């Protein structure tokens, strides 16, 4: 009897009744981010990410507590790359206090932790009873339905996505439930690479094969009409990798045949694009020109890495620093480096970048070794599909930031977790059985971490929702008391959040400007300044705090202090015409009209259609002309 068989018998003897339902609940909770995230615009805002993170952590809590709940010794399944991933997570946690905005660093830590938690749960529970088939089928169906939704949008000539209009710069490119078609294409490319493995794998079952065939066929047209060059290339690379590795596993003759056939298939795909998708072909033809924009962002990102090369600027810092290092067009924010490798290096330094590569390398190497030595052909072919999915993610990560799209990254981990679960179930990956005492210690430790993560996520998510929706909506409508109440509720939920502080700061500044009683005005200014300083301590790179503080200094008669702050803001954010205009207004107030005219001209150059700034410029130019006319002419000798 093999050790794996003996271990599985011990497992069956020790699993009490009710364990299957309990484990299914944990598994569903861990899988929800991958299944729901793509539908919620990919999961790019905290209002959608926070509930999904709660599901992941709740699933991990149930998973960790199994030895306690069942009072049994439960096997411990450690999927590929877990130890390097845990080391990376610990490193990220250590960098949070050093981050430019520690609160943003904490949010990134929670996202990474939820991803690792879901990976462990899926790898530990999906291998028994054919559970992995349900999860894989659901991922493929979600991707296929997203593709079908994109086709409906295209046929109707609509740029709406779930009731929200897609950004006009994307024109009629297919995007499904995503704002950016490139992220939509990434999901399709990953699903196609793994769906192909499902079709090729023996013993996957006819039902799953039918789902795989439907999904791969349904996603091809939307992928082409997304006009995503990186998605199209990644799909070819990922599917080609799946085919080549599957053929290599089955023998030298099939490997040679696949090696010759894959380039032909790729050429046919390119030919079909040429004939049937001229829009994508047009974008492919413009690649060298469009690449200049990416190079501009990458160059700025390298400058960002050089400024903090070892440990980086901290999680979530890129969007706070992009305009300082990257040469951007007016009113444009890079937000991401459009290269996940450079992005990680900018935020976590070279140390973090190397650790991240070690995680990816460890998973890839282990999958290739498992593929070569797998005892079951099903496991080997699905491992080939998992490598194909990794190739898709790694190749698109060179020119985009799909790994920072929460729904996409969780879909990737679900597929990898299902493959790991199969190898754990077959015994190719070990299932260690800790002693009762060790198992309970591991269970309580994991549960404690899960509970801490759940509390932190709940606090941050509720505070964000209160600030972003009712708080900001009321502020925009001028209902200051209502808005202030929501912001204070948000801070009561999470006292470390900075966005509610910014809202309260702006409200206090408005009230101070409207106040006519000197004593009450001074009190309001003092309150607003205290809020600004409190916010700057939490997020020193948010321009809203310094902008509001400059207004307060002007109210107090400190014109030079206000000018100093605005000059710093313009230097830190040179592509924001609103700040150039604010600088011009301040210079005009101080009688420095020529400098005000220069600032207004720069603001108009950046935003020619802004009528308000043009009016400011005309008034300042007339002031300057009058001052030159009124100035005495030099005496004639």
Protein Blocks (a to p, Z undefined) as FASTA:
>chain_A
ZZklmmmmmmmmmmcghklmmmmmmmmmmmmmmmmmmmnnnoaafklmmmmmmmmmmmmm
mmmmmmmmnopacdddddehklmmmmmmmmmmmmmmmpmblmlmmmmmmmmmmmmmmmmm
mmmmmmgghlmmmmmmmmmmmmmmmmmmmmmmmmnopabeehiacdfklmmacekjafbl
klmmmmmmmmmmmmmmmmmpghkbjklmmmmmmmmmmmmmmmmmnopaklmmmmmmmmmm
mmmmmmmmnojklmmmmmmmmmmmmmmmmmmmmmmmmmlmmmmmmmmmmmmmmmmmmmmm
mmmmmmmmmnonoehklmmmmmmmpccdehiafkinoiaklmmmmmnojmlmmmmmmmmm
mmmmmmmmmmmmpcbfklmmmmmmmmmmmmmmmmmmmmmckllpmklmmmmmmmmmmmmm
mmmmnomaccddddfklmmmmmmmmmmmmmmmmmmmmmmmmmmmmmmmmmmmmmmnopak
lmmmmmmmmmmmmmmbmklmmmmmmmmmmmmmmpmblklmmmmmmmmmmmmmmmmmmmmm
bmklmmmmmmmmmmnopamlmmmmmmmmmmmmmmbmklmmmmmmmmmmnopamlmmmmmm
mmmmmmmmlmklmmmmmmmmmmmmmmmmmpccdddZZ
